[in-house]
Amino acid sequence: MNANDELALSRKRRVRARRIALRVLEIGTPIAALAAWWFGSQNSQNPFFPSLREILIEFRKLWLFDKFGSDVIPSIVNFSIAYIIACVVGIALGILLALVWPPHAMLDPVLQFIRSIPAVALLPIFVALFGFGNGVRVFAIALSALFPVLISTVDGARGTEPLLLETARVYRLTPWERLRWVYLPAASPQIFSGAVVSLQVAFIVMITSEMLGSAHGIGALTMLAQKSFDAKGMWAGILLLGILGYLVNLLFTLVQNRVLSWYRGAQQSESAE
């Protein structure tokens, strides 16, 4: 084995050891936090901070059986529909604004004005104008989550390398083929960067929209528990929100790693060279 082979083998071992260490931290840190919470709150006499055991009992009774179908599922459905709409519209409109100048000149001032308004500040206006229906909540979530993915798509498409565009012209690719094989792959890392921000915004607005005048949903029941001084119900709702947020981010990460596997492989090849 020559020196280059030994160096490559050593690098692989370091990468493997780093991955194992990160995996241990990812699994061990939540377990340690839960253990600290369990033992630290075991003898809690604070009515506003019950023990983790009592919270888990209330969580099982409230969210796994009683309210799962009537409140958890509708919240997840509203969030999913709104987020998909935001991503589809954001990517399509972002590509249009990046590649066609007249729509960008006409719509950019309006979009910049709307996105500068905090998403939560728009909720009372939507509720006052259109009521408390699911359609209003889906519209509010989608509108608030639209702009991060839209702006990332515009920046990513405009940042396409000139060499790729010149190659597309040499091979006489049609506009659709350029969009499919050049612009979208080149912009996809930035699109996903914006999509993860949109994911967090959509989740926050989903909960906030349910806290404003709604009688159903995770946010509404958590707020109701807080107003009625039901500490166990409030903490159970907060725990559910944390679990759902973690699972949503985990699913997004799996999709991102799958879609961008070619991009990460290219980065690793460049770093290896």
Buried (B, 14 or more C-beta within 10 A) or exposed (E): EEEEEEEEEEEEEEEEEEEEEEEEEEEEEEEEEEEEEEEEBEEBEEEEEBBBEBBBBBBEBBBEEEBEEEBBEBBBEBBBBBBEBBBEBBBEBBBBBBBEEEEBEEEEEEBEEBBEEEBBEBBEEBBEEEEBEBEBBBBBBBBBBBBBBBBBBBBBBBEBEEEBBEEBEEEEBEEEEBBEBBBBBBBBBBBBBBBBBBBBBBBBBBBBBBBBBBEBBBBBBBBBBBEEEBBBBBBBBBBBBEEBBEEBBEEBEEEBEEEBEEBEEEEEEEEEE
